[in-house]
Amino acid sequence: MFRCPVKSRNRIRLFVGALLISVARLDLSLAQDKDIAVPEPDRLGILLDVSPEMGFLVPQARKEIRWLNERLAERERPAVPLREFLGAGLDQEGSLSVPARRNALYELRDFYQSEELDGLYWITALGGMQSGAGFFQLQEMLKKGDHQLILRNAWQDQVTAGRRWADRPPEPEEDPLHEKNLADDWFEVVAAGNGYLIRSWLLPTPEFRDWFGAPHWLTTPTLIKRLGAGGRKVALDTAWRSRLSYRYTLEFSPEEETWPETALGRNWLESTALVPFLDPEDRQLRNDFVYEELAARDSIAEDLDRIPAAKLGILFAFGYIERDLERFQSRGNRPIRDWRSHYLADLTRIVSESRRQIEADAGRDDRVYLNEFLALPGRGSRDARPEAFAGRIAELVREHGVDALYLFTNGYTGDGDYGRFEIAESAIAKVIREAGVNLYVRVPFEFGVAPTDLHRLAAASGGAVFQGRSGDPDWRVPAPEAAWPEMPEAEVSVAR
């Protein structure tokens, strides 16, 4: 088979992408003339994985899909149907290994058929048991039904790891698309339906690049080197965006997308897209709305009133880079533009909230308050102090004799940029397990989210991680299984 040289193929892809965008714009302009018939967009459905490892992505997706359907209704366009499914188990029909209610093969088939879908956008961690027979039957179903499948592979811990996922790759069991986990199976599935696999911090093998939803810019040195390219950033082929936009009259990623190197509440929403959107202006409005919704929470006082305790210990623990705060405080009345300044503005506001709570509880004998403001000289690993918060928790337990703990924190102790969460969970676990103390945690969304391991630790202690606002149904997601962390020797001394 004749194959064009690489440069020629790239020119062809750019030409085709530009042509598709031009045609889509022409269709939209013609749509304003009611006397000219314009083809209806293909019908898209969204399948949302609601397994525990998805974490905050579940409430985010629910809010974004609701926003999308409200805007579609305003334009007299049909809604995008949503279904929720636990995991991504996949096996052949009649399997005894994967029960029917956990077998995505049945769910996908029924969704395509009952909603008469042309394409399906599956937001999933790709967790669960899968078999070769299941992959084969799914491929055959997509081919025979002329169904498109778009996989949006994301889950909380992978998203919040940011660039570290590429610089320090996890073990194979932590990543379903790790090269040792036969990731080709999932690429062959999307290729069978002429779809795409969208995923951050991943470079597919050359044979599957045509089915990969790449960002516009690649800025990670580790991955640029793996491509054999030079420079500080590399432009990637994003013709897939134009093809999907033409089919569904929706956008699937920002035009200038880059993978966020650190996933905080605000810059995570601004850097990438989890759910398709109508246009850039609509996406900005949606981001503002969703950010406010996800950042909405109960007050500190309301959190404390929910905790059963004869003597409650409260630790307000915040880390920051000292020179960043000095620069922020000296800015005067200049407007806030960069994300770090936004972070420090949020930090200043939330620290003020914590101080007001201490003042409100002055004189209470059943509550003990401690502050830990961790001023770090730099972001390097040498300056990091992951044990700092664990030491103050030990003080509350051993010196003040509390029977429950409330940790209100940004989780930042260095070794990277803001959004890096490291608080020596195993050292904390040793202290509270020995004393029988329940741990409750709140991480304001402005600072990111509590990692899955912290959820497991809090649940194992008899406590919980508070998320969102009480009564918000979008935050109703299955909790990670309770588990105590292992205790590395390096952290034993911190807990003693």
N, C-alpha and C positions, 0 to 999 in steps of 0.2 A: 504493500500500500504506500502511495506517495505521501510523504510528510513534508510540509513546508519547513524551512529553517526556523529556528526559534524566534528570531527578530521578525520574520514575515508573519508567523502565526500571531505574535503579539499585536502587530499592526492590524491584522484581520480582526482580532478580538476587539481592539479599540474601535475599529470602524463599525463592526456589528453593534457594539454597545451604544455608540453614538447614534447609529441609525434607529435602534429600538427606542432610545430616549426621544428622538425627533418624532417618531411615529406616535408615541404615547402622548406627547405634547399636542400633536395635531389632533388626536382623538379627543383630548380634553377641550381644545378650542372648538372643534366641531360640535361637541356636546352642548355648547351654548346655543346652537342653532337647532331649535326643536323640529325643524323640517328635515333634518338629516339624521338618519338612523346610525347610531354608534354601537358596536358590539358590546354586550354586557361583559363586565369583568368575570373571569373564572371564579367559581365559588370556593372559598377557603374556610377551613375549620381549624380550631386550635385545641390541641390536647395538652393538658397541663399535668405534669407529674407532681403529685402531692406527697411524695415520700419524705421522711424526716430530714434527709440530707439536703433537700432543696431549701430549707430554712426560709429566710426573708424573701426569696424570689417568688414564693407562692403568693403572699399578700401583694407584692409589687405587681405580679402578672394579673391578678384578679382586678386590681384597681386600673391598670392600664387597658385591659380588655373592656372593662365597663366604660371607660372614657372613649375608647375607639368606637364602640357600638352606639354611644350617644351622639358622637359626631357624625357617624354614618347615617343615623336616623335623621339628623338635621338636613342632610343632603339627599334624603329620600333614597338611600341605598340600603340594601338588606344587611342585617347584622351578621357578624362573624360568629357562628355557633361555638360554644365552649363546652368541653367535657373535661372532667378530672379523673385521673387514674393513678393508682399507687404503683410506682416503679416502672420497670421496662422488662419484666420477665417475658421470655419468648421461647415457645416450643411448638412442635407440631400439634395438630388437632388431636384431641383425645389423650393428651399427655397425662401421665400420672405424676411426673416430676414437677410440673408447673400447673397448679389448679386453674380451671377455666377463668375464675374471677381475677387471677393474677397474670393471665396470659394475654399480652397485648395484641396478639394476632386476632383474637375475637373482637376486642374493643376497636381496633383499627378498621377491620372489615365492616363492623356494624356502623361505625361512624361515617365511613365513606358512603355506604349504601343508604342508610336511613336519612342522611342529610343531603344526599346527592352531591357530594363534594368532588371537586376537580383536584384539589390539593389539600394537604393537611400539614400544619405547622406544629411540630411536637416539641414542647419545651420539657426537657428531661435530663436527669442525671445518668441515664442509661444503666441504672443499677438493677440487680436481680439475676436470676438464673436464665441463661440463654443457651440454645443448642444449634448445631448446624442445620438440623431439620427445620427448626423454627425460622432461621434466616432464609432457607430455601423457599419455604412456603410463603413467606412475606414477599420475597422477590417475585415469585410467580403471581401473587395476587396483584401487586403493583403493575406488572407488565400486562396482564390480561385485562385489568380494569382501566388501563391508561390513567393511573392515579399518580400524582406527584406527592412525594414525601420530603418535607424540609425538616431536618433535625436541628434543633437549637440545643446543643449540649452545654449545660451549665448547672452548677450546684453551688451552695453557699461557700464551702471551704475552698473550692477551686477559684471562685470569683474573688474572694477576699484575700487569697494568697497573692494575687496580682503577679507582678513580674517574677517573684520568687518561684512561681510554678515552672518557669522556663529556666531560671538560673540554677535552681536546686530541685531538679525533677523528683517527684515522690516515688515511693515504691509502686510496683505494678498493681498491687491490690487496691491502691488508692485512686487509680485512674483507669476507667474502662477503655480508653483509647490509647493507653500505653502501648508502645510498639511490641511489647511481649505478650499483650492480651489479644492478639489477632484483630486489631482494629479494622483491618481490611473488610471484615464481615459487614460492619455498619456502612462503610463506603460503598460496598457492592450493593447494599440495599437501596441507598439513595440513588445510585447510578441506574439501578433497574427501573426506577420511576422518574428518571431524568430530573432528580431533585438535587438538594444541596445539604451539606453538613456544615453548620456554623458553630464555631468553637474558638475561644481565645487560647493563646499560648500553645498553639499546635501548628506544625507544618506537615502536611500529608506527604506521602511518597509521590513521586512525579506522575505515576499512572492515575492518581485520584485527584490531581489538582483542579481538573475541570469541574469537579463536583464539590469543591470546597468554597465556603463563603468567607473569603479573605477580607480583611479590613483594607482601607485605602492605603494607609501608611503602616509600615513595620518599623518600629523604632528600638527594638530590643537587641542589643549587641550580640547576645548569645544566638539568637535566631537568625540575625543577619549573617553572622559568620557561618551558620549551618547551611544557609543558602549559597554560600560562596560569593557573596556580594560584598561591596565595600561601602564606606560612607556611614553617616549617622542615622539615615533613614532610607527606606526603600519603598517605592510605589509598587503596589501589587495589582493584579488584574481583578477588577471588580465588575466585569460584565454581567456577573450573576445578579447583581442588584437591578440592572436594567431589564433583564429578562423577567425577573419576578415582578417588578413594577409594572411592566407591560401586561402581564397575565392577570394581575389582581388589582391593578390601580391602587397599590399601597407601596409604601417604602419599607424596606426591611433592615436598613442600617443607615446611619448618618453618612453624608457624602464624604466628609473628611474624617472618617472613623479611625481611631487608634485604640489599641487595647489599653485600658487604664492600668498604670503601673502600681497604683495603690487604690483599693476600692473603698472609698468613703461614701457616705450617703449622697452628697451633692455631686462629686466628680464621677461617680459610677453612672449616674443617670445621664450626665452630660456627655460622657465619652462614647457610650455605646447604646444599643437598643435591645431590649428583651422581647418586646412585642411590636409587630408592625404598626406603622403610623401613616397618617394621610399625607403630610407634607412637613417641611422643616418648621414652619411657623406653628403648626398644630403640635408638633413634637415639643417645642419649647414650652408652650402652654401646658401640655400634659406633664412635662417634667416638673414644672413649678407646682402643679397640683399634687402630683404623686409624692414629691418630696415632703410637702407640708403634711400630707396624710400619713406617710410612714414615720415622720418625725413626731407626730402627735402622740402624747403619752400621758399617763396619769402623773400627777405631781408627786414629788418626793414624799410629802405628807400622806398622800393617798396610798402610796406603796407601803409605807411603814405601818399604816393602820391595818393592812392586810396580813401582817406577819404575826403569828401567835408566838409570844415570847414573854417570859417573866422579866428578863433583862436582855435588851436588844443592843447589840453593838453595830454602829454605823461607821463605815469607812468611806470617805470621799477621797478617791485616789486618781490623780491626774498627772500625766507626764507630758513634757514639752521640751523643745530645744530652746535654751536660754536666749541665744541671740535672735531667734525668731520672734520671741515675745518682746524683746527690747526694740526690734525693728518695727513691730506692729504698734507698740505704744508710742513710738516717736513719729508716726506717720501724720499726726495732726488730723485735719479734717479732709484729707484726701480720700476719695471714694475707694472702696474695697474692690479689687479686680481679680487678683489671683486666688487660687484655691487655698493656699496655706493661710493667707490673711483671713479668708472666710472661716477656716478652721479655728484660728485663734480668736476671732470675734465670737464664734459659738462657744469656745472654751471659756472666755471671759464672762459671757452671759450665764452659762450654766454653773460656773463656780460661784457667781453671785447668788444664784438660786440656792445652792447648797449652804451658803453662809446665812441666808435668811432663815433656812430651816433650823440651823443650829441656834440662832437667836430665839426662834419661836419656841424651842424646846428647853430653853434655859431653866434650870431648876428641877428638871425631871430626873428622878433617881432611877427610873427603869430604862433609861436610854443613855448610852455612852457613845460620844462622838470622837472620832479621830480624823485628821486631815493628813494626806500625803501628797505634797506638791513636788514632783520629781523634776528638777531643773537639770537637763542634760547638756553637756558641753558640745555634743555633736551627734550625728546619726550613725556613726560607725559602730561595729560590734564591740570595740574596746570600751566605748563609752556607755554601753547598755547596762542596765541594772534590773534584770527580770525578776530578781528576788525581793525588790524593795516593797512591793505591796504585800507579799506573803509575810514579811517580817512584821508589818503593822497589824495584820490579821492575827498573827501569833500573840501579839501584845494584847489585843482585845480579848482573846480566849483565855490566855494564861494569867494575865495580870488583873483583868477586870471581871473574869468569870461569867461572860455572857453565854446564853444558851441558844442564841440565834444571831446570824450576821446578815447585814445588808451592805453589799458592795456596790457603790455607785461610781463608775469609772469610765475612762476612755481607753483603758487597757494598753496605753503606750508606755513602753519602758526602753525604747531605743532599738538599735540594730535594724535600721531601715527608716523609711519615712512614716509619717502619720498614716494610720490605718493598719500598721503592723501591730498585732495583738499578742502580747506575751507576758503572762503574769505568774509563771511558775506554778501551774495548777497542781502538780503532784506534791509540791511542798505545802500548799494550802490544804490539800486533801489529807495529808498526814496529821496536821494540826487539828482540823475539825473532826476527823474520824475518831481520833483518840478521845476527844472531849464530848463527842456526841452532839455537835453543834450543827444546826441546819443553816445552809448557805442560800441566800437570796441575792440575785444580781440584777442590776439595771445598767445597760449600756445605751445612752441616748443615740438615736440613729444618726445624728450629726457626726458621730465619731466612728460609725461603722456598726457592726453587730457582734454579739458574743459568739465565739467559735463553738462548734459542735461539742468539743471535749469539755468545755465549761458547762454546757447544758447537761451533759451526762454526769458531771461531778455534782452539780447543784441538785439534780434529781436523786442521785445516790445518797446524798446527805439528808434527804427529806425536804429540801427546799425547791427552788425553781428560779428560772431566768424570766423576769418580767419583760414582755414585749408589747409594743404598741399601746393602744388605749383600751381599757376595759370595755367590753361590749362590742368591739369592732370585729365583726365576723370574718373579715379578710385575714385576721391573724390566727384563726382556728386551723392549726396544722398539727399533724401527729408529732409528738415530742420524741427526740432521740432517746434510745434506750438508756436507762440509768446504768452508770458504770464508774467505778473508782479507777483513776489513772494509776499506772505503774509508777513506782518511786525510784527514779534514778539516783545513784549514789551521790552525784554532784549536788543534789538538792536536799539531801538528808540534813546537812549541817544548817541549812537555812531554817528548817522547821524545828530544830531542837532549841 
